[in-house]
Amino acid sequence: MNLPQDPIMLLSYVNTQLRDNYSSLDDFCSGMGVDRSKLEEKLREVNYEYDAQRNAFV
């Protein structure tokens, strides 16, 4: 599946998936076939970091 390219749309999509379907970012990346470091880098560009306790980008 192709993830949204717009960083804010990507943020919304990923956080929704983490909330509803995945218990961790690693699970999400594995299940979706996504490179975790590239995903984190893209969201870091808009000042969001993954918080494992919240299981969300904040």
C-alpha positions in Angstrom: 0.0 0.0 0.0 1.2 3.5 -0.7 1.2 5.8 2.2 0.1 9.5 1.9 3.0 11.7 0.7 1.8 14.8 2.5 3.4 14.7 5.9 0.3 15.9 7.8 -1.9 13.4 6.0 0.8 10.7 6.7 0.8 11.7 10.4 -3.0 11.3 10.6 -3.0 8.0 8.8 -0.2 6.5 10.8 -1.6 7.6 14.2 -5.0 6.2 13.3 -3.5 2.9 12.3 -1.4 2.8 15.5 -4.5 3.5 17.6 -6.8 1.1 15.9 -4.7 -1.8 14.5 -1.1 -1.9 15.8 0.4 -2.2 19.2 3.7 -0.5 18.2 5.5 1.3 15.4 7.5 -1.8 14.6 4.3 -3.8 14.2 2.9 -1.1 11.9 6.1 -0.9 9.8 6.3 -4.7 9.5 2.6 -5.1 8.7 2.7 -2.3 6.1 6.1 -3.1 4.6 7.4 0.4 5.6 10.9 1.4 6.4 10.7 2.7 10.0 13.7 5.1 9.7 12.3 6.7 6.5 8.9 7.1 8.1 10.3 8.7 11.3 12.5 11.0 9.2 9.5 12.2 7.1 7.5 12.9 10.3 10.5 14.5 12.0 10.5 17.1 9.2 7.1 18.4 10.5 8.3 18.2 14.2 6.7 14.9 15.2 8.5 12.1 17.0 7.2 8.6 17.9 6.3 8.2 21.6 6.3 4.5 22.5 4.3 5.0 25.7 1.5 6.7 23.7 2.0 4.5 20.6 1.7 7.7 18.6 3.6 10.4 16.9 3.4 13.5 19.0 
